[in-house]
Amino acid sequence: MAETIYVRGEGGAIFVMDLPLPEAIADRLAKGQIKRVNKDGSPYSGAAPAPGPAAEQGSALTEGAVPRPGARASKDDWVLWAMATHAIPETDAEAMTKAQLQELPEKPTPAAPSDGRPDEDAPKAEWIDHIVRKGLLSREDAEAYTKDDLIAMVG
C-alpha cells in the first residue's frame, strides 16, 4: 500500500498525496514551491503528530476537508484541490481549464445513479466527463455543447 503524505500548495490548501508523487508535484516539492505538512497542517518534522482529535480529523478550521483555493490561486493548486476533493485523476484534472476546475462544487456531489449520470445541478464539466465516458462525443466536441444539450443527449 502506498504511503500517504500531506502537502500545502502555493495557495495554502492542504492536499493528500500518495507516494510516489507524480513527477511534476515532486519537482515542485523539491524546489520548495509546495511544502510537506502533517495532516493537521502543522509543519512536517518527520515524526507523526501526537494522536488526538486534530491528528485524526484534520484542521479544526477545515474539519478535515481540503479548503477550496482562492480565485487567484494557480491552476496547479486547483488541480491538486480537484484531485483531493473530487478524486479526479491527475491527468483528467490537468486536462481541465482553470475555469472548469473552478466550476466544480465545493464538496463532491453524492453518488450518482448506477449509470454514472451526474445530477442535473452538477457543473458542465461533470456532464462533459459523463458524455466522454459513454463514448458519445470527444471531450473537445462535448465542450462545444451547452450543459442542457449534454443532458438532453442522455435523456
C-alpha positions as CSV (number, residue, x, y, z in Angstrom):
1,M,0.0,0.0,0.0
2,A,1.3,3.5,-0.9
3,E,2.3,5.8,1.9
4,T,0.2,8.9,2.1
5,I,1.6,12.4,2.8
6,Y,0.1,15.9,3.1
7,V,1.3,18.8,1.1
8,R,0.5,22.5,1.4
9,G,0.1,24.1,-2.0
10,E,1.0,27.7,-3.0
11,G,-2.5,28.9,-2.2
12,G,-2.3,27.4,1.3
13,A,-4.6,24.4,0.8
14,I,-3.6,21.1,2.2
15,F,-3.7,18.1,-0.2
16,V,-3.5,14.4,0.4
17,M,-1.0,12.7,-1.9
18,D,0.1,9.1,-2.3
19,L,3.8,8.2,-2.8
20,P,5.4,8.1,-5.2
21,L,4.5,11.6,-6.1
22,P,3.8,12.5,-9.7
23,E,6.9,13.9,-11.3
24,A,5.5,17.5,-11.6
25,I,4.5,17.5,-7.9
26,A,7.8,16.0,-6.7
27,D,9.6,18.7,-8.7
28,R,7.6,21.5,-7.1
29,L,8.2,19.9,-3.6
30,A,12.0,19.7,-4.3
31,K,12.0,23.4,-5.4
32,G,10.2,24.5,-2.2
33,Q,7.2,25.7,-4.1
34,I,5.0,23.5,-2.0
35,K,5.7,22.1,1.5
36,R,5.1,18.8,3.1
37,V,3.0,19.1,6.3
38,N,1.3,16.9,8.9
39,K,-2.4,16.0,8.4
40,D,-3.5,18.9,10.6
41,G,-1.4,21.4,8.6
42,S,1.4,21.8,11.1
43,P,5.0,21.8,9.8
44,Y,6.2,18.3,9.0
45,S,9.2,17.2,11.1
46,G,9.5,13.6,10.1
47,A,7.6,12.3,13.1
48,A,3.9,11.7,13.2
49,P,1.9,14.3,15.2
50,A,0.7,13.3,18.6
51,P,-2.6,11.4,18.4
52,G,-5.7,13.4,19.2
53,P,-8.7,14.9,17.6
54,A,-6.7,17.3,15.3
55,A,-4.5,14.4,14.1
56,E,-7.5,12.3,13.3
57,Q,-9.9,14.8,11.8
58,G,-7.6,17.4,10.2
59,S,-7.6,21.1,11.0
60,A,-10.5,22.4,13.1
61,L,-10.8,25.2,10.6
62,T,-11.5,22.9,7.7
63,E,-13.0,20.0,9.6
64,G,-10.6,17.7,7.7
65,A,-11.7,18.9,4.3
66,V,-9.3,20.4,1.8
67,P,-10.1,24.1,1.5
68,R,-11.1,25.4,-1.9
69,P,-8.3,27.5,-3.4
70,G,-8.9,31.3,-3.8
71,A,-9.9,32.7,-7.2
72,R,-6.3,34.0,-7.8
73,A,-4.7,30.6,-6.9
74,S,-2.6,28.9,-9.6
75,K,-4.1,26.3,-11.8
76,D,-1.8,23.8,-10.1
77,D,-3.5,24.5,-6.8
78,W,-6.9,23.9,-8.4
79,V,-5.7,20.7,-9.9
80,L,-4.5,19.4,-6.5
81,W,-7.8,20.5,-4.9
82,A,-9.8,18.7,-7.6
83,M,-7.7,15.6,-7.1
84,A,-8.1,15.6,-3.3
85,T,-11.7,16.8,-3.0
86,H,-13.3,15.1,-6.1
87,A,-11.0,12.2,-6.6
88,I,-10.4,13.3,-10.2
89,P,-7.4,11.5,-11.7
90,E,-4.4,13.8,-12.2
91,T,-4.4,13.6,-16.0
92,D,-8.1,14.5,-16.1
93,A,-7.7,17.4,-13.7
94,E,-4.7,18.7,-15.6
95,A,-6.6,18.5,-18.9
96,M,-9.3,20.7,-17.4
97,T,-9.0,24.5,-17.7
98,K,-8.8,26.6,-14.5
99,A,-12.3,27.9,-15.2
100,Q,-13.6,24.3,-15.4
101,L,-11.9,23.4,-12.1
102,Q,-13.4,26.5,-10.5
103,E,-16.9,25.3,-11.7
104,L,-16.6,22.2,-9.6
105,P,-18.8,22.3,-6.5
106,E,-17.1,22.9,-3.1
107,K,-18.0,19.4,-1.9
108,P,-18.3,16.3,-4.0
109,T,-21.8,15.5,-5.2
110,P,-23.4,12.4,-3.7
111,A,-23.0,9.2,-5.6
112,A,-24.7,9.4,-9.0
113,P,-27.2,6.8,-10.2
114,S,-25.7,3.4,-11.2
115,D,-25.1,4.5,-14.9
116,G,-22.8,7.3,-13.6
117,R,-25.2,10.1,-14.8
118,P,-24.4,13.3,-12.9
119,D,-27.1,15.2,-11.1
120,E,-28.8,17.9,-13.2
121,D,-27.3,20.5,-10.9
122,A,-23.8,19.2,-11.5
123,P,-21.4,21.5,-13.3
124,K,-21.0,21.3,-17.0
125,A,-17.5,19.7,-16.5
126,E,-19.1,16.6,-14.9
127,W,-21.6,16.3,-17.8
128,I,-18.7,16.6,-20.3
129,D,-16.9,13.8,-18.4
130,H,-20.1,11.6,-18.5
131,I,-20.7,12.1,-22.2
132,V,-17.0,11.3,-22.9
133,R,-17.1,8.2,-20.7
134,K,-20.2,7.0,-22.5
135,G,-18.3,7.4,-25.8
136,L,-21.0,9.8,-27.3
137,L,-18.6,12.6,-28.1
138,S,-14.9,13.5,-27.8
139,R,-14.0,15.9,-25.0
140,E,-13.4,18.7,-27.5
141,D,-16.8,18.2,-29.2
142,A,-18.6,17.9,-25.8
143,E,-17.1,21.2,-24.6
144,A,-18.8,23.0,-27.6
145,Y,-22.3,22.0,-26.4
146,T,-24.3,23.7,-23.7
147,K,-24.9,21.8,-20.4
148,D,-28.6,21.5,-21.4
149,D,-27.6,19.9,-24.7
150,L,-25.4,17.4,-23.0
151,I,-28.2,16.5,-20.6
152,A,-30.6,16.0,-23.5
153,M,-28.2,13.6,-25.2
154,V,-28.6,11.1,-22.4
155,G,-32.2,11.8,-21.8
